[in-house]
Amino acid sequence: MSDALSYRPKPGEIPTEPGVYRFRDASRRVLYVGKAKNLRARLSNYFAPLSSLHDRTRRMVTTATSVEWTTVGTEIEALQLEWTWINEFDPPFNVQFKDDKSYPYLAVTLADEAPRALVTRTTGIKGARYFGPYPKVWAVHETIDLMLKAFPIRTCNNANYKRAMQSGKPCFAGQIGRCFGPCSGKVGIEEHRAIVNEFVNFMGSQDRKLINSLTNQMKEAALAQDYETAARRRDQVKALNAVLEKSAVVLRDNVDIDLFAIEQDELAAAVQLFLVRGGRIRGVRGWVVDKELDLSTSELIDSIMQTVYTGDAVPPREIVLPELPDDAEALEGWLGGIANRKVRLVAAQRGEKAALLATAAQNAKQALMLYKTRRSSDFVARSKALEDIQEALGMSTAPLRMECYDVSHLGGTNIVASMVVFEDGLPRKDEYRRFSIPESTDDTDSLYRVLTRRLAYLVPDDATPEALPSGGVIAVKDEPENGLDSAEHAPPADASGTDDEAETDDADVPEVAAKRKKFRYQPNLLIVDGGQPQVAAAARALRESGVEGIALCGIAKRLEEIWLPDSDYPVILPRNSDALFLFQRIRDEAHRFAITHQRARRKRDINTILGEIPGLGPARIKVLLAHFGSVSRLKEASVDSIGEIRGIGPALAEGIHRHLRA
């Protein structure tokens, strides 16, 4: 038997958040439901060598053909969702778990003469009202203790109650202050029933109106100098607030909603639907939509509603959305016609529904990331993407090696650029490069300088050093992203000047040849992040380098258009095409790599440049940067303006000015 399971997810695809997972067989039947504090760590145990697994576990994973998961906000929420799905799907491999353990409830025996509150795992008590389930027994007891402070009701068992009522003596629990029913001798049957009704109403609705009413009563009693009553109301308010905080994860029992979360980018959208019935999550659906057009969230919601509620699906009375669509009123009318009742669309902004929406959004984000990862790793999709790019750009061959460049800066300071490499449609992180640009007029000038520098390494081997153009760019971190340097990719020493003449001097011809190995492979396609201006700057660098056989294009982010040199109109690729998906991914990777380097440089500027000045500690550095915004602006400041800063005297201001100018 092979140890490799065909449906095993890649380690990076599984999130590390808490959640619930489900194994399914070929007929989509759920075989097993489990929870985990860390989904990645837990699921990795199932994909260990089969010989090391328990017999039952091995039989389950070999019977299954897929595994899926749903992330949640907390471990308690994962346990509650696990319970719901075990009861809904009745998975065959969960039988032992269900027999060994059932979940505790808080029950109120409304059919009794004097209803009592109790903890039970039995759900068949006649006339009882149940609240829960709770993840732990202690959670139920804690809730009862808090609720008894606000609503003192009976807790003793039936035998003790009957004995106390016949004898006229308080029950034992009443004697020690743990029971507050008629058996305690402190309240009558009718008065006790009224308190029980308030108890049940609050647990069922968890409405803050009662808390507000008790707060007003507390204030009125305090004004009347009835401090005992005010103290009781205060304790009740504190107890009820504590109950609300501890049960915020669970919606009220009478809540029936469909809750949609959407995570999207320019090309695709992931949708998560949580079906909430009776305050519990009864089902989860998720799917990814390829966006043929650049749809707004409002338009996307319309499309989702039409897809979900066409057929036998009936919308509930309330649908929770990340935002209300522009045609919300019309959409409510259409949905109401399907349901034959009023349907309300709401955008949850706060409270328990907003918390659940955040959980669904987390799942949607994970689903979109997983979709993009799997799509980009598919060999057939990558091959199709490269063929489509070749055809769209009029290239003679497919672009098996592509390099993408992006520029990042902060208000014109700390200008950096990135170069990312994709071969056969996959990233080659060991060949990523970072550049620092000492000064530049704008992004087009920066791109020109970077590409001039890079293309200089592609001149023929017999070229002289004078033929290597100087772009005024320093490769400050010429290293693989993973930090594992090889002999071929060893980072050069940082140049001390702001141009490359010292690196291309006649006396250093062997050094130039060695450094040229960094960029030994010629790309088939150069991609720049931007539209016509950026492409024109890159074309000028390519033309001046004399290097031939390299295609060039730019991708403009707003409309995802592909621009070619000397073209008045962009190339428009289908929005669901693999070619555009690959363009988008390489552009986003270049942007991410540039931003990462730019942030690292800002941090290094603070730690090295200012940290070297005697008398300037972390606190004063923080004050200086808060005032000037960056080291570059501080460098341009006069001694007098530096000395005006709190904590910076004339002598220290002179030292800062002198050090930065040096």
C-alpha positions as CSV (number, residue, x, y, z in Angstrom):
1,M,0.0,0.0,0.0
2,S,1.4,3.4,-1.0
3,D,1.8,6.0,1.8
4,A,0.9,8.8,-0.6
5,L,-2.8,9.9,-0.4
6,S,-3.9,11.5,-3.7
7,Y,-6.0,14.2,-1.9
8,R,-3.4,15.2,0.6
9,P,-3.2,19.1,0.7
10,K,0.1,20.8,0.5
11,P,1.4,21.9,3.9
12,G,1.1,25.6,3.0
13,E,-2.5,25.2,1.9
14,I,-3.8,24.3,5.4
15,P,-4.4,27.3,7.7
16,T,-2.9,27.4,11.2
17,E,-6.1,28.9,12.7
18,P,-8.6,26.9,14.9
19,G,-11.3,25.2,12.9
20,V,-13.3,22.1,12.1
21,Y,-12.4,19.6,9.3
22,R,-14.4,16.9,7.5
23,F,-13.2,13.9,5.6
24,R,-15.5,12.8,2.7
25,D,-15.6,9.7,0.5
26,A,-16.1,9.5,-3.3
27,S,-19.9,9.9,-2.9
28,R,-19.3,13.1,-0.8
29,R,-20.6,11.4,2.4
30,V,-18.9,12.8,5.5
31,L,-16.8,10.1,7.1
32,Y,-15.3,12.1,10.0
33,V,-15.7,15.5,11.7
34,G,-13.0,16.8,14.0
35,K,-11.9,20.0,15.6
36,A,-8.4,21.5,16.0
37,K,-6.8,24.4,17.7
38,N,-4.3,24.4,14.8
39,L,-5.7,22.9,11.6
40,R,-2.3,22.4,9.9
41,A,-0.7,20.7,12.9
42,R,-3.8,18.4,13.4
43,L,-4.3,17.4,9.8
44,S,-0.6,16.6,9.3
45,N,-1.1,13.7,11.8
46,Y,-3.6,12.0,9.4
47,F,-1.1,12.2,6.5
48,A,1.7,10.5,8.4
49,P,3.1,7.2,7.0
50,L,0.1,4.8,6.9
51,S,2.1,2.1,8.7
52,S,2.3,4.5,11.7
53,L,-1.4,5.2,11.9
54,H,-3.9,3.4,14.1
55,D,-5.9,0.8,12.3
56,R,-9.2,2.8,12.5
57,T,-7.5,6.0,11.4
58,R,-5.8,4.3,8.5
59,R,-9.1,2.8,7.4
60,M,-10.7,6.2,7.5
61,V,-8.0,8.1,5.5
62,T,-7.8,5.4,2.9
63,T,-11.6,5.3,2.5
64,A,-11.8,9.1,2.2
65,T,-11.1,10.9,-1.1
66,S,-11.1,14.5,0.1
67,V,-10.6,16.7,3.1
68,E,-12.0,20.1,3.7
69,W,-12.0,22.6,6.6
70,T,-13.7,25.6,8.0
71,T,-11.8,28.1,10.2
72,V,-13.4,29.7,13.2
73,G,-12.5,32.4,15.6
74,T,-11.9,30.5,18.8
75,E,-11.4,26.9,20.0
76,I,-14.8,27.0,21.8
77,E,-16.5,28.0,18.5
78,A,-14.7,25.1,16.8
79,L,-16.1,22.7,19.5
80,Q,-19.6,24.0,19.1
81,L,-19.5,23.7,15.3
82,E,-18.0,20.2,15.6
83,W,-21.0,19.2,17.7
84,T,-23.5,20.6,15.2
85,W,-22.0,18.8,12.3
86,I,-21.6,15.5,14.1
87,N,-25.3,15.6,14.8
88,E,-26.1,16.7,11.3
89,F,-24.0,14.4,9.2
90,D,-23.8,11.4,11.6
91,P,-20.3,10.4,10.4
92,P,-19.5,6.7,10.7
93,F,-16.0,7.3,12.1
94,N,-17.4,9.6,14.8
95,V,-19.5,6.9,16.5
96,Q,-17.0,6.2,19.3
97,F,-16.7,9.9,20.1
98,K,-20.5,10.3,20.2
99,D,-20.9,7.3,22.5
100,D,-18.2,8.4,24.9
101,K,-19.3,12.0,25.3
102,S,-22.4,14.2,24.9
103,Y,-22.5,17.9,25.3
104,P,-23.9,19.6,28.5
105,Y,-27.0,21.9,28.4
106,L,-28.5,24.3,30.8
107,A,-32.2,23.2,31.1
108,V,-35.1,24.8,32.9
109,T,-38.0,22.4,33.7
110,L,-40.9,24.7,32.8
111,A,-43.4,21.8,33.3
112,D,-42.7,21.6,37.0
113,E,-44.7,23.5,39.6
114,A,-41.6,25.3,40.6
115,P,-39.2,25.1,37.6
116,R,-35.6,24.4,38.4
117,A,-32.3,25.1,36.6
118,L,-30.0,22.2,36.1
119,V,-27.1,20.9,34.1
120,T,-27.9,17.9,32.0
121,R,-26.7,15.9,29.0
122,T,-30.1,14.4,28.4
123,T,-32.3,16.3,25.9
124,G,-35.6,14.4,26.5
125,I,-36.9,16.1,29.6
126,K,-40.6,16.7,29.0
127,G,-41.6,20.4,29.0
128,A,-38.0,21.6,29.6
129,R,-36.4,24.6,27.8
130,Y,-32.8,23.9,26.8
131,F,-29.9,26.4,26.3
132,G,-26.6,25.4,24.8
133,P,-24.8,23.1,24.1
134,Y,-21.8,24.3,26.1
135,P,-18.3,23.2,25.3
136,K,-17.5,22.3,29.0
137,V,-19.5,21.4,32.1
138,W,-17.8,24.2,34.0
139,A,-19.1,26.7,31.5
140,V,-22.7,25.7,32.3
141,H,-22.2,25.9,36.0
142,E,-20.5,29.3,35.6
143,T,-23.5,30.5,33.6
144,I,-26.0,29.3,36.2
145,D,-24.0,30.9,39.1
146,L,-24.1,34.2,37.3
147,M,-27.8,33.9,36.3
148,L,-28.8,33.1,39.9
149,K,-27.4,36.4,41.0
150,A,-29.8,38.1,38.6
151,F,-32.7,35.7,38.7
152,P,-32.8,33.6,42.0
153,I,-34.7,30.4,41.1
154,R,-34.8,26.8,42.3
155,T,-31.8,24.5,41.8
156,C,-32.5,21.6,44.3
157,N,-33.7,18.2,43.0
158,N,-37.3,17.1,43.0
159,A,-36.9,14.9,46.1
160,N,-35.5,17.7,48.2
161,Y,-38.2,20.1,46.9
162,K,-41.0,17.8,47.8
163,R,-39.7,17.1,51.2
164,A,-39.2,20.8,52.0
165,M,-42.7,21.8,50.8
166,Q,-44.3,19.0,52.9
167,S,-42.3,19.8,56.0
168,G,-42.2,23.5,55.7
169,K,-38.5,23.6,56.3
170,P,-36.1,25.0,53.7
171,C,-34.3,22.5,51.5
172,F,-30.6,21.9,52.2
173,A,-29.5,24.0,49.1
174,G,-31.7,26.8,50.3
175,Q,-30.2,26.7,53.8
176,I,-26.7,27.3,52.3
177,G,-27.8,29.9,49.9
178,R,-27.7,27.8,46.7
179,C,-31.5,27.4,46.0
180,F,-34.0,30.3,45.8
181,G,-37.3,28.4,45.0
182,P,-40.5,28.2,47.0
183,C,-38.7,25.4,48.9
184,S,-36.4,27.9,50.4
185,G,-39.2,29.7,52.1
186,K,-38.2,33.1,50.6
187,V,-40.6,33.3,47.7
188,G,-44.1,32.1,46.7
189,I,-44.9,29.8,43.8
190,E,-46.4,32.6,41.6
191,E,-43.6,35.0,42.3
192,H,-41.1,32.3,41.6
193,R,-42.8,31.5,38.2
194,A,-42.5,35.2,37.2
195,I,-38.7,35.2,38.0
196,V,-38.3,31.9,36.0
197,N,-40.0,33.5,33.0
198,E,-37.6,36.4,33.1
199,F,-34.7,33.9,33.4
200,V,-35.9,32.1,30.3
201,N,-36.7,35.2,28.3
202,F,-33.2,36.6,28.9
203,M,-31.4,33.4,28.1
204,G,-33.5,33.1,24.9
205,S,-33.1,36.6,23.6
206,Q,-30.1,37.9,25.5
207,D,-31.6,41.4,25.0
208,R,-29.9,44.3,26.7
209,K,-33.2,46.0,27.4
210,L,-33.4,44.1,30.7
211,I,-30.0,45.3,31.7
212,N,-30.9,48.9,30.8
213,S,-34.1,48.5,32.9
214,L,-32.2,47.2,35.9
215,T,-29.6,50.0,35.5
216,N,-32.4,52.6,35.7
217,Q,-33.8,50.8,38.8
218,M,-30.4,50.9,40.4
219,K,-30.1,54.6,39.8
220,E,-33.6,55.3,41.1
221,A,-33.0,53.3,44.2
222,A,-29.7,55.1,44.9
223,L,-31.4,58.5,44.5
224,A,-34.1,57.3,47.0
225,Q,-31.3,56.2,49.3
226,D,-32.5,52.6,49.1
227,Y,-29.0,51.3,48.9
228,E,-29.8,47.7,49.5
229,T,-32.0,47.6,46.5
230,A,-29.4,49.6,44.5
231,A,-26.8,47.0,45.5
232,R,-28.9,44.1,44.4
233,R,-29.7,45.7,41.0
234,R,-26.0,46.5,40.6
235,D,-25.1,42.8,41.2
236,Q,-27.8,41.8,38.7
237,V,-26.4,44.1,36.0
238,K,-22.9,42.8,36.5
239,A,-24.0,39.2,36.3
240,L,-26.1,39.7,33.2
241,N,-23.2,41.6,31.5
242,A,-20.9,38.7,32.3
243,V,-23.3,36.2,30.8
244,L,-23.5,38.2,27.6
245,E,-19.8,38.4,27.3
246,K,-19.4,34.6,27.8
247,S,-22.1,33.7,25.2
248,A,-21.3,36.2,22.5
249,V,-20.2,33.4,20.1
250,V,-23.6,31.8,20.1
251,L,-26.5,33.5,18.3
252,R,-29.9,33.5,19.9
253,D,-32.1,30.4,19.7
254,N,-34.7,32.2,17.5
255,V,-32.2,33.5,15.0
256,D,-32.5,32.1,11.4
257,I,-30.2,33.8,9.0
258,D,-28.0,33.2,5.9
259,L,-24.7,35.0,6.3
260,F,-22.5,35.7,3.3
261,A,-18.8,36.7,3.3
262,I,-16.9,37.7,0.2
263,E,-13.2,38.0,-0.4
264,Q,-12.2,39.1,-3.9
265,D,-9.5,40.5,-6.1
266,E,-9.5,41.7,-9.7
267,L,-10.0,38.3,-11.2
268,A,-11.8,36.1,-8.7
269,A,-14.0,36.1,-5.6
270,A,-14.4,33.5,-2.9
271,V,-17.8,33.3,-1.2
272,Q,-18.6,31.7,2.2
273,L,-22.2,31.0,3.2
274,F,-23.0,30.2,6.8
275,L,-26.5,28.8,7.2
276,V,-27.7,29.7,10.8
277,R,-30.8,28.0,12.0
278,G,-32.0,28.3,15.6
279,G,-28.9,30.3,16.5
280,R,-26.5,27.5,15.4
281,I,-24.5,27.0,12.3
282,R,-26.3,24.2,10.4
283,G,-24.2,24.3,7.3
284,V,-21.4,25.9,5.4
285,R,-21.1,26.4,1.6
286,G,-18.1,27.9,-0.2
287,W,-17.3,28.5,-3.8
288,V,-15.0,30.6,-6.0
289,V,-16.3,32.8,-8.8
290,D,-14.1,33.7,-11.8
291,K,-15.0,37.3,-12.5
292,E,-15.5,37.7,-16.3
293,L,-15.9,41.5,-15.7
294,D,-14.7,43.9,-13.1
295,L,-17.7,43.6,-10.8
296,S,-18.3,45.8,-7.8
297,T,-19.2,44.2,-4.5
298,S,-22.8,45.3,-5.1
299,E,-23.0,43.7,-8.5
300,L,-21.3,40.6,-7.1
301,I,-23.9,40.3,-4.3
302,D,-26.7,40.5,-6.9
303,S,-25.1,37.6,-8.8
304,I,-24.6,35.5,-5.7
305,M,-28.3,36.0,-4.6
306,Q,-29.5,34.9,-8.0
307,T,-27.3,31.9,-8.0
308,V,-28.1,30.7,-4.4
309,Y,-31.8,31.3,-4.4
310,T,-32.7,29.9,-7.8
311,G,-34.3,26.5,-7.5
312,D,-35.5,24.9,-4.2
313,A,-33.5,27.1,-1.9
314,V,-35.8,29.4,0.2
315,P,-34.2,32.5,1.7
316,P,-34.8,33.1,5.5
317,R,-36.3,36.2,6.9
318,E,-32.9,37.8,7.3
319,I,-29.7,37.7,5.1
320,V,-26.5,39.2,6.5
321,L,-24.1,40.7,3.9
322,P,-20.7,42.4,4.1
323,E,-22.4,45.5,2.6
324,L,-25.8,46.4,1.3
325,P,-26.0,46.4,-2.5
326,D,-27.2,49.5,-4.4
327,D,-30.5,47.9,-5.3
328,A,-31.1,46.4,-1.8
329,E,-34.8,47.4,-1.8
330,A,-35.5,45.7,-5.2
331,L,-33.5,42.6,-4.2
332,E,-35.5,42.3,-0.9
333,G,-38.7,42.4,-3.0
334,W,-37.4,39.7,-5.3
335,L,-36.3,37.5,-2.4
336,G,-39.6,38.1,-0.6
337,G,-41.5,36.8,-3.6
338,I,-39.5,33.6,-3.5
339,A,-40.1,33.1,0.2
340,N,-43.7,34.4,0.2
341,R,-42.8,36.6,3.2
342,K,-40.7,39.6,4.0
343,V,-36.9,39.2,3.6
344,R,-34.6,41.7,5.1
345,L,-31.0,42.4,3.9
346,V,-28.7,43.8,6.6
347,A,-25.0,44.7,6.8
348,A,-23.7,43.7,10.2
349,Q,-21.5,46.4,11.7
350,R,-21.3,45.3,15.3
351,G,-22.4,42.6,17.8
352,E,-22.6,38.9,17.5
353,K,-23.6,38.8,13.8
354,A,-20.6,41.0,12.9
355,A,-18.4,38.6,14.8
356,L,-19.8,35.7,12.9
357,L,-19.3,37.6,9.6
358,A,-15.7,38.1,10.5
359,T,-15.3,34.4,10.9
360,A,-16.9,33.7,7.5
361,A,-14.7,36.4,5.9
362,Q,-11.7,34.6,7.3
363,N,-12.8,31.4,5.6
364,A,-13.4,33.2,2.4
365,K,-9.9,34.7,2.4
366,Q,-8.4,31.3,3.0
367,A,-10.5,29.8,0.2
368,L,-9.4,32.4,-2.3
369,M,-5.7,32.0,-1.4
370,L,-6.1,28.2,-1.7
371,Y,-7.8,28.6,-5.1
372,K,-5.0,30.8,-6.4
373,T,-2.3,28.6,-5.1
374,R,-3.7,25.4,-6.6
375,R,-4.5,27.2,-9.9
376,S,-0.9,28.5,-10.3
377,S,0.6,25.1,-9.5
378,D,-1.5,23.3,-12.1
379,F,0.8,22.3,-15.0
380,V,-2.0,22.3,-17.7
381,A,-3.1,25.8,-16.6
382,R,0.5,27.1,-16.6
383,S,1.1,25.8,-20.0
384,K,-2.1,27.3,-21.4
385,A,-1.2,30.7,-19.7
386,L,2.3,30.7,-21.4
387,E,0.8,29.9,-24.8
388,D,-1.8,32.6,-24.4
389,I,0.8,35.2,-23.4
390,Q,2.9,34.2,-26.5
391,E,-0.1,34.7,-28.8
392,A,-1.3,37.9,-27.1
393,L,2.1,39.6,-27.3
394,G,3.0,38.3,-30.7
395,M,6.2,36.5,-29.4
396,S,7.9,33.8,-31.5
397,T,8.2,31.5,-28.5
398,A,6.5,31.0,-25.2
399,P,8.0,33.2,-22.3
400,L,9.6,30.4,-20.3
401,R,11.5,32.9,-18.3
402,M,9.9,36.2,-17.2
403,E,11.2,39.0,-15.0
404,C,9.0,41.6,-13.4
405,Y,10.1,44.9,-11.9
406,D,8.4,47.2,-9.4
407,V,9.5,50.4,-7.7
408,S,8.6,51.3,-4.1
409,H,9.3,54.5,-2.1
410,L,8.0,56.5,0.8
411,G,7.3,60.1,-0.2
412,G,10.2,60.1,-2.6
413,T,12.6,58.7,0.0
414,N,14.1,55.2,0.4
415,I,13.6,54.4,-3.2
416,V,14.0,50.7,-3.9
417,A,13.1,48.3,-6.8
418,S,12.5,44.6,-7.0
419,M,13.1,42.0,-9.7
420,V,11.2,38.7,-9.4
421,V,11.7,35.8,-11.8
422,F,9.2,33.2,-13.0
423,E,10.3,30.2,-14.9
424,D,7.7,27.9,-16.5
425,G,5.1,29.9,-14.7
426,L,6.5,29.3,-11.3
427,P,8.5,31.7,-9.0
428,R,12.3,31.2,-8.8
429,K,12.9,32.9,-5.4
430,D,16.5,32.1,-5.4
431,E,16.9,34.5,-8.3
432,Y,14.9,37.4,-6.9
433,R,17.0,40.6,-6.7
434,R,16.7,43.9,-4.8
435,F,18.0,47.3,-5.8
436,S,18.5,50.6,-4.0
437,I,18.2,53.9,-6.0
438,P,20.1,56.8,-4.4
439,E,18.0,59.5,-6.1
440,S,15.4,59.7,-8.8
441,T,12.9,62.1,-10.4
442,D,10.0,59.7,-10.6
443,D,9.1,56.0,-11.0
444,T,9.8,56.0,-14.8
445,D,13.3,57.3,-14.2
446,S,13.8,54.6,-11.4
447,L,12.7,51.8,-13.8
448,Y,15.0,53.1,-16.5
449,R,18.0,53.1,-14.1
450,V,17.2,49.6,-12.7
451,L,16.7,48.0,-16.2
452,T,19.8,49.8,-17.5
453,R,21.8,48.2,-14.7
454,R,20.2,44.7,-15.2
455,L,20.5,44.7,-19.0
456,A,24.2,45.6,-18.8
457,Y,24.9,42.1,-17.6
458,L,23.4,40.6,-20.8
459,V,25.9,42.2,-23.2
460,P,28.1,39.7,-25.1
461,D,31.0,38.2,-23.3
462,D,33.6,40.0,-25.5
463,A,32.2,43.4,-24.5
464,T,34.5,45.9,-22.7
465,P,33.7,47.3,-19.4
466,E,33.1,50.7,-21.0
467,A,30.2,49.2,-22.8
468,L,28.4,48.5,-19.6
469,P,26.1,51.4,-18.9
470,S,26.0,53.1,-15.5
471,G,22.5,53.5,-14.2
472,G,23.2,55.0,-10.8
473,V,21.8,51.9,-9.1
474,I,23.3,49.9,-6.3
475,A,22.4,46.2,-5.8
476,V,22.4,46.4,-2.1
477,K,20.9,43.0,-1.3
478,D,21.7,40.8,-4.2
479,E,20.6,37.6,-2.4
480,P,17.9,34.9,-2.7
481,E,14.8,35.6,-0.7
482,N,15.2,32.5,1.3
483,G,18.6,33.7,2.5
484,L,20.4,30.6,1.3
485,D,23.3,31.9,-0.8
486,S,25.3,29.8,-3.2
487,A,28.7,30.5,-4.7
488,E,27.0,31.8,-7.9
489,H,24.7,34.1,-5.9
490,A,27.0,35.4,-3.2
491,P,26.1,39.1,-2.5
492,P,28.6,41.7,-3.5
493,A,30.0,44.2,-1.2
494,D,27.9,47.4,-1.0
495,A,29.2,50.2,-3.1
496,S,30.1,53.3,-1.2
497,G,29.2,55.8,-4.0
498,T,26.0,56.6,-5.8
499,D,27.0,55.3,-9.2
500,D,28.5,52.1,-10.6
501,E,31.8,53.5,-12.0
502,A,33.8,51.9,-9.2
503,E,32.3,48.5,-10.0
504,T,33.1,48.8,-13.7
505,D,36.5,50.2,-13.7
506,D,39.0,48.9,-16.3
507,A,41.2,47.4,-13.7
508,D,38.3,45.3,-12.4
509,V,37.4,43.3,-15.6
510,P,37.5,39.9,-13.9
511,E,35.2,41.3,-11.1
512,V,32.8,42.5,-13.7
513,A,32.7,39.1,-15.4
514,A,32.0,37.4,-12.0
515,K,29.2,39.8,-11.1
516,R,27.6,39.2,-14.5
517,K,27.0,35.6,-13.5
518,K,24.3,37.0,-11.1
519,F,22.1,37.6,-14.2
520,R,23.5,34.9,-16.4
521,Y,20.1,33.9,-17.9
522,Q,18.4,36.2,-20.4
523,P,14.6,36.5,-20.0
524,N,12.2,36.0,-22.8
525,L,9.9,38.7,-21.4
526,L,10.4,41.8,-19.2
527,I,7.3,43.0,-17.3
528,V,7.0,46.3,-15.5
529,D,4.3,47.4,-13.1
530,G,2.6,50.3,-14.8
531,G,1.1,51.6,-18.1
532,Q,2.4,53.5,-21.1
533,P,4.9,55.8,-19.2
534,Q,6.6,52.9,-17.4
535,V,6.7,50.8,-20.6
536,A,8.3,53.7,-22.5
537,A,11.0,54.1,-19.9
538,A,11.8,50.3,-20.0
539,A,11.8,50.3,-23.8
540,R,14.4,53.1,-23.8
541,A,16.6,51.1,-21.4
542,L,16.2,48.0,-23.6
543,R,17.0,49.9,-26.8
544,E,20.1,51.6,-25.4
545,S,21.4,48.3,-24.0
546,G,21.6,46.8,-27.5
547,V,20.3,43.5,-26.2
548,E,17.9,41.8,-28.6
549,G,15.4,39.0,-28.4
550,I,13.6,40.2,-25.3
551,A,9.9,41.1,-25.3
552,L,8.5,43.9,-23.1
553,C,5.2,44.8,-21.6
554,G,3.6,46.5,-18.7
555,I,0.5,45.6,-16.6
556,A,-1.7,48.5,-15.4
557,K,-3.3,47.6,-12.1
558,R,-6.6,49.5,-12.3
559,L,-8.1,47.7,-15.3
560,E,-5.5,44.9,-15.6
561,E,-4.5,46.1,-19.1
562,I,-1.4,44.8,-20.9
563,W,0.6,47.6,-22.5
564,L,3.2,47.1,-25.3
565,P,5.9,49.6,-26.4
566,D,4.8,52.1,-29.0
567,S,1.2,51.0,-28.8
568,D,-1.7,53.4,-28.4
569,Y,-4.1,50.7,-27.2
570,P,-3.6,48.0,-24.5
571,V,-4.0,44.3,-25.0
572,I,-7.2,43.2,-23.2
573,L,-7.0,39.6,-22.0
574,P,-10.2,37.7,-20.9
575,R,-10.6,38.3,-17.1
576,N,-10.9,34.6,-16.4
577,S,-7.9,33.6,-18.5
578,D,-4.9,31.8,-17.1
579,A,-2.7,34.3,-18.9
580,L,-4.1,37.3,-17.0
581,F,-4.0,35.3,-13.8
582,L,-0.3,34.7,-14.3
583,F,0.4,38.3,-15.1
584,Q,-1.4,39.4,-12.0
585,R,0.5,36.9,-9.8
586,I,3.9,37.9,-11.0
587,R,3.0,41.6,-10.7
588,D,1.7,41.2,-7.1
589,E,4.9,39.2,-6.2
590,A,7.1,42.0,-7.5
591,H,5.1,44.5,-5.5
592,R,5.3,42.4,-2.3
593,F,9.1,41.9,-2.7
594,A,9.7,45.6,-3.3
595,I,7.5,46.7,-0.3
596,T,9.3,44.2,2.0
597,H,12.7,45.6,1.0
598,Q,11.6,49.2,1.3
599,R,10.3,48.6,4.9
600,A,13.6,46.8,5.8
601,R,15.6,49.8,4.6
602,R,13.5,52.3,6.6
603,K,14.1,50.2,9.7
604,R,17.8,50.0,9.0
605,D,18.0,53.7,8.5
606,I,16.7,54.3,12.0
607,N,18.8,51.6,13.6
608,T,22.1,52.4,11.9
609,I,22.3,56.0,10.9
610,L,20.7,57.6,13.9
611,G,21.8,55.0,16.3
612,E,25.5,55.8,15.5
613,I,25.1,59.4,16.8
614,P,26.5,59.8,20.4
615,G,23.9,61.0,22.9
616,L,20.9,60.0,20.7
617,G,19.0,57.1,22.2
618,P,15.8,55.3,21.2
619,A,13.5,57.9,22.9
620,R,15.0,60.9,21.1
621,I,15.2,59.0,17.8
622,K,11.4,58.4,18.1
623,V,10.8,62.1,18.7
624,L,12.9,63.1,15.8
625,L,11.3,60.7,13.3
626,A,7.8,61.7,14.6
627,H,8.6,65.4,13.8
628,F,10.5,65.0,10.5
629,G,8.9,61.8,9.1
630,S,12.1,60.2,7.8
631,V,15.9,60.2,8.0
632,S,16.1,61.9,4.6
633,R,14.1,64.9,5.7
634,L,16.1,65.1,8.9
635,K,19.3,65.2,6.9
636,E,18.0,68.3,5.0
637,A,17.0,70.1,8.2
638,S,19.1,72.9,9.6
639,V,20.8,72.9,13.0
640,D,18.4,75.4,14.3
641,S,15.3,73.4,13.3
642,I,16.8,70.3,14.9
643,G,17.6,72.1,18.1
644,E,14.0,73.2,18.4
645,I,12.9,69.6,19.0
646,R,12.1,68.7,22.6
647,G,15.1,67.1,24.3
648,I,17.6,68.1,21.6
649,G,20.0,70.7,22.8
650,P,22.2,72.9,20.6
651,A,25.3,70.7,21.0
652,L,23.4,67.5,20.1
653,A,21.7,69.2,17.2
654,E,25.1,70.2,15.8
655,G,26.3,66.6,16.2
656,I,23.2,65.2,14.4
657,H,23.6,67.7,11.6
658,R,27.3,67.0,11.2
659,H,26.9,63.2,11.3
660,L,24.2,63.1,8.7
661,R,25.9,65.5,6.4
662,A,29.1,63.5,6.6
